[in-house]
Amino acid sequence: MRVVLTGGGTGGHIYPALAVAREVSRQHPQAAFLYIGSKHGLEAQLVPRTEIPFQSVEISGLKRKLTLDNVKTLWKFFRAVADSKKMLREFRPDVVIGTGGYVCGPVVYAAAKLGIPTMIHEQNVVPGLTNKFLSRSVTKVAVSFSESLAFFPSSKTVLTGNPRATEVMHGNADAGRSFLGVDAGKKIVLIFGGSRGARAINEAVVAMALQLRNFTDTHFVYVTGDVHYEKISAELEQMDDISTNITVLPFVHNMPDVLAATHILVGRAGASTLAEVTALGVPAILIPSPYVTNNHQEKNARGLEKAGAAQVIVERDLTGESLLQALSALLGDAKRWEQMKKSSLSLGMPNAATEIVGQLAAIARKK
């Protein structure tokens, strides 16, 4: 099977594509891949770390108001479609899958126009503009939430879950603890603001950092994001008596292993994160980003909160004190933690990647 993957901008779009690639490789060891992204997106950093060949097109997103920039964006779109067609003709894929972000638009559209079977995967409850546009021309639409089914043509849409759920099922808790240098006798709280970090979460953690030393049976793993790492590290180093039970990292590339060892997650409510924690049953304290289209992170998070799998703190209410109180309450209530874990597992779709690859195989053109 020859597969083109496309998706970019944030880890929430890129990691599902890479999870699909790994599952394809498990089922079809002779499969060949090409990833088409943007050279300015995070995919340009992450994909080359894998063995998947990477090529790029130039694209940007449409503004929601009529502007001169939108004229330039449309011109870039049609040029990117032409560039994508050239790459697709050279690679000759059996199927193309897009996992979101602006770059999916021209790549998947070009594939559909060339008659190549195509699939898009929507991670969020409320779909973005790109996937709404592409749904008219693709062969198949896969969604992560049942609530998303109503937004797409019923004849071509399937509920699969998010492929990152399958990816984390291969994580190794012992390997995660070894990487972090944390022994089995301590609980791990993972604080993670997404692939680019989150300033509000960083500020709250710094504000409560001195209090973390009171949790003698817990180790805190604090992932700042690359752009925030040096500033946050410097602030923490200046504190007297800073806790020794906190590890500060800019980024984690072996997230499945670290998540497998995690007792509680504190983080954003991106769709991939929610797929990961529900697959493993990790109780979560979620701080949805208010800066995303359609406020989709809060909509994602509220579903988990309603099911009893998470606690939501909206960013305007986030302080070091509010986060510390939430953590203290959950760490000190084993019965509540167990119920949240059970509720989280009930929402998980750990076979998502397997289902998606099955759908890809079904639509792939036969040569």
N, C-alpha and C positions, 0 to 999 in steps of 0.2 A: 504494500500500500504506500502510495506517495501522498503526503499530506502537507498542505500549506497552512500555517498558523498565523493569525494576526490579532493583535490586541495591544493596547499601549496606554501610556500616560501615567498610570499608577500600578502598584503591585496587585491591586484588586482585579485588574484586567489581565495582567501578565501571568501571574502565578496559576490561574485556572488553565491558561493555554499550555503552560509547561507541564501541568499535572496531566492534561489530556495527552500530551506527547509521551510522557513516561508510561501511561497506561497503554497507549497504542504500541509502544515498544515491547511491553510485557506480553501483549497478545499477538503482536506481529513483529517478531525480532528482526525481520529483514526490511522493516519500514524505513522510508527515507523522508526527511523533513526539510522544509524551508520556512523560516520565520520572516515575515515582512512587517516592519514597524516604522517608527519615525526615528531619525538619528538624534533628535532632541529629547526623546522620551526616555523614561526609566528603562524601557526594554533594551535600549542601546547599551546599557550597562549590564543588565541581568542576563540577557540571552547569550552573549558571548562567553559567559561563565559555563554554559552548557556546551554540548558538542553539536548543537543545532546551527546550521549556517544562517546568517542574518543579512538581510538586505533592507534598504530603507527607501521610503518615499517622503516627499515634503507635503505636509498637510497641517491645517489648523482648524479650530472649531468656529462655527457660525455664532455670531452674536444674536441675541434675541430681539435686537432693534435693527432697523435698516441703517446701515453705515457703509462708508466707503471700504472699510475693512472686509465687509461681507462680499463685496465684489471681488476683492483680491482672493478671499477664501474660495469662492466658486471657481476662479481661474486655477487656483492651486489644486482644487478637487479634480477638475477635468484633466489637468496635467498628470496628477497622481494616478488617475484611472488609466491613462495611456501608459505610464511607466509600469503600473501593476500588470497590465496585459502583456507587456513585453516579458516581464519576469515569469509570469504564469506560462506563457508559451514555451519559454526556455526550460522550465522545470517540469512541465507536463503533470500536474497533480491529478490524483484520482478524486480528491475532495479538498475543500477549503473550509476552515472553521474560524470564525471571528468571535472574540470574547470581550469586545467592548472597547470604547475609546474612539477618538476621531479617525485614527488610521484605519480602522475596520471599514469605514465607509467606502473609500475608493477601491480597496483590495477586494472586498467581498462583492461589491457592485461589478467590478471588472470580471471577476470569476463567473458571476451569474450571466453576464452578457456573452461570455465565451462558451456558455453551455456546460460549465463545470459544476457538479453538484456542490451545494453550499449549505453550511449550517451556521447559525449565530447562537451564542449562549448569553442569556440575560441573567446577571447575578442578583440584581436588586428587585424589590417588590414592584416599584414603579420604573418602567423601562426608560432609557434615555432616548434622545432624538435620533441618534445614529441607528439604533436597533429598530426603532419604529419605522424609519425610512427603509431599512434593508429588509424588513419582514415581508414586504410586498414581492420581493424578487427571489428570496432564498428558497432552497428546497425544504429546509427543516429549521424549526425554532425550538431551542431547549431553554427551559426556565428553572430557576432555583426555588421559587415559592409558588404555591398553588394560586395565590392571589394574583399572580402575573398572567395567568392563562387568559384572562378576559381581555388583555391588551393586544393579543395577537390572533391571527386566523386559526380557528379551532382545528381545521383539517390538517395543518402542518405543525402544530405545537404540541410538545410533550414535556411533562414534568420529570426532570432528571435529578434535581439537586445541583449543588456546586461541586465540581471535580476536586477542589481542594480538600473536601471531606475525605475522599479516598486516599489522597496523598498523605494526610496526617496519620492515617491508620497504619502506615508503614514506619511511623516514628518509634524510636527506642528510648525509653525513659532512662535506662542506665547510661546510655550514650549522652543523653541530655545532661544528666547530673555530672557526668565526667567532664564534659565540655565546660560546665559552669563551675566545677570544683565544689559541688555541694553534696554532702553525704546524705544517705538515705533517711537519716533521722530528722531531717528538717523539711518543713513544708516550703514550697516555692510559690511565690506570688510574682507573676509576670506582668509588668507594666509596659505597655506597648502602644505607641500612638500612631501606628501605621507605617508604611514604607518610607514616608518623608518626615515622620515625627509629627508632634502636635504641641505647639507652644503652650497652650493652656494646661495640658496634662503635665508638661515639664515643670511649669511654674508651681503647680499644686504639689508635685512630688518634692521639689526643692523646699517648699514651705513646710512640709511635714518630715523632712529627711532626718532631723535630729531625734524625732520621736520613734523612728523605726527600731532603734536599739532596744526598745522595751519589748519587742517581739523576739524573745530569745529562741523560740522553736521555729522561726520562720526566716527564710532568706528571700530577699527582694531582688528581682532581676529587672533592671530599669533600662529600656531601650529608647534612646533619645531621638534617633534619626540622625543621619550623617551631618546635616547642616546645623544641628543644635549641639552636637557632642562636645566640641571644645569649650563652648561657653558654659554649658551645664557642668562639665567636669571641673572647670576652674572654680565655679561657684561652690561646688561641694567640697573641693580641696581646701577652701578658705575657712570652712566651718571647723570649730573646735569640737573634739569628741564625736566626730562623725561616725556613724555606725559601721561596724565591720561586716554586718550581715546584708550588705547591698553591693551588687555588681552592676556597674554602669557600662553599657555597650552602645556603639553607634548604630549597629545593625546586626541582625541574626540571619545567617544564611541557612542554618540547619534547624529551622523553626519546627518541623515535625518532631524532632527529638526533644527539643526544649518544651514544646507543648505537651508531649507525652508525660513529662515529669511535673507539669504545672498543677498546682492545687487550686489557685484562683487566677483568673485573667482580669486585668484592668486595662481597658483600651477603647478605641473607636468601635463603631458598629458597621464597618464595611462588610459586604456580603461574604467575602472569603473568610474573614475572621469568624463570623457567625457560623459558617459551614464547618470550620475547623473545631470550634469549641463544642458544638452540638454533636459532632461525630465522636468526640472523645468524652463528652459529658463533663466539661470543665465549667463550673459555676463562674459567672462573670459579673463584673461591675462595668457597665457600658457608659461611655461618654460620647454620644453621637456628635459627629462634626456638623455644625450648623452652616457650613460653607459649601455644601454640595447641592446639586440641582434637585429640585422637588423635595428637599429635606429628607431624602430617601434613607439616610442612616437612622434617623429617629424612628421612621416607620419600620425599618428592619428591627431595631432594638425593642420597640414596644411589643412586638410579637413575642419575643423571648420573655420579656417581663410579664406579659399577660399569662404566659404558660408556666411561670414560676421558675424559669431557668436563669434569670438575670435580674439585676437591679440597675435602673437607669438613673444617671445624674446628668441633667442637661448642662451644657457648658456654662450658661449664665449663673448656675448655682454651684459650680465647681470651685472649691477652695482647698487648701491643704487640710483644713479642719473637717470639711464635709467628706473628703475622700478618706481621711484617717478614721472618722467615725464609721463609715461604711465598711472599711476593712476590719476594724476592730470587732464590729458586730458579727460579721460573717466568720472571721477566724475564731471567734469565741463561742460559736453556736454550731456544734458538730451535727446536730439533728437537722438544722436548716440547710447546712451545706450538703448533706446527703440527699435531702429532698430536691434541692436545686440540681444536683448532679443527675438524679433520676429523671427530672423534668427535661433537662438538657438532652439527655440521651434519647428521650422519646421523640425529639424533634429532628434528630440527626438522620442524614441520608448517606451513610458511609459507602454505598456502592455507586455513587453518582458518576465517577469517571468511567466505571465499567459500563454503565448504561449509555453514556454519551458515545463511547467508542463503538458500542453495538449499533447505535443509530448512524454513526459515520460509516460503518461497514455496510449497513443496509442501503445507504444512498450513493456510496462511492461508485463511480462509473467503472464498468468492467471492460478491460482491454483484451 
